[in-house]
Amino acid sequence: MSPRERVLAAIDHHEPDRVPIDIGGGSSTSISIEAYEELKRHLGVAGTTNTLSKIFRVAALDEHVMRRLGSDCRPLRSKSPLHWTPPPSAPGSLVDLWGVTWKQQPFGARGYYWEIARNPLADAGFADLDRYPWPDPLDPGFTSGLRAEAESLFRNTGYAIEASSGFYSFWELACNLRGFSRLLMDLVESPTFVDALMAKLLEINILGTERFLREAGPYIQIYRAADDLATQRGLLMSLGIYRTRLRPYYRTYFDFVRSHTGARILYHSCGNITNLIDELADIGVDAINPVQVSAMPDTAVLKSRFGSRVTF
């Protein structure tokens, strides 16, 4: 099988010639920058390390490395906006596209990670959602050259194309904007505000995704979305609250994605999402990343319970 055939066979519950490998196909399946630079030194690969995600600090793997590691997937990402540049910020900090302020925190001997330092909607009310300077999902920079890149990957390689529009998050993005603790309290104390915030994110995400899929939809095999919805022990909220407050927006979004591409939907969530897997399959998720064995250790049980519905 070609890599593309192998990946699609596995996602569609057919027997591939071997287990397909996705390493570097997206920011959920790549390598942290420091680890990747060590790997490059080991393999004798020179050159600058590029990133798939500046905030999460994961590397864009070189083609030579992806071939050495046997990756069956290749990434396709939205580009940088044309009409937005990061506003000035203090050394060791940055403000992202959504207005969230991040600050570097040291980690280990040489590394660091980005931690949220300011949630811009922490004290917002309903009226503030209309006044907030939201990103423009129709900025032409996001899709500049995208169709040509997607078509070239499709026609000139046999790899599965794993695409990310950059406009796909709901819960995690809302946490970044509102604050983690505050949003959890909002689910109970101010559910109508949560609805209003999710509706705004849905509007923006659909606009950005529609532009992306208009260019890349015919060529991609996997569409990636992500939100961390669980801890090591279980969901961040009750299943009832998920079904009422979050599921309608995910369902509308995934229905929209499916109406614009034949790509399979890959969904990322850290933690123990066992109680959410059937829910995700119901709204159109085809594959789940990761199988976090520190939180969901019995992979045989996952396979027996859910293997006919989703690919892990």
Buried (B, 14 or more C-beta within 10 A) or exposed (E): BEBBBBBBBBBEEEEBEEEBBBBBBBBBBBBBBBEBBEBBEEEEBEEEBEBBBEBBBBBBBBEEBBEEBEBBBBBBBBBEBEEBEEEEEEEEBBBBBBBBBBBBEEEEEEEBBBEBBEBBBEEBEEEEBEEBEBBBBBBEBBBBEBBEBBBEBBEEBBBBBBBBBBBBBBBBBBBBBBBBEBBBEBBEEBEEBBBBBBBBBBEBBBBBBBBBBBBBBBBBBBBBBBBBBBEEEBBBBEEEBBEBBBBBBBBBBBEBBBEBBEBBBBBBBBBBBBEBBEBBBEBBBBBBBBEBEEBBEEEEEBEEEBEEBBBB
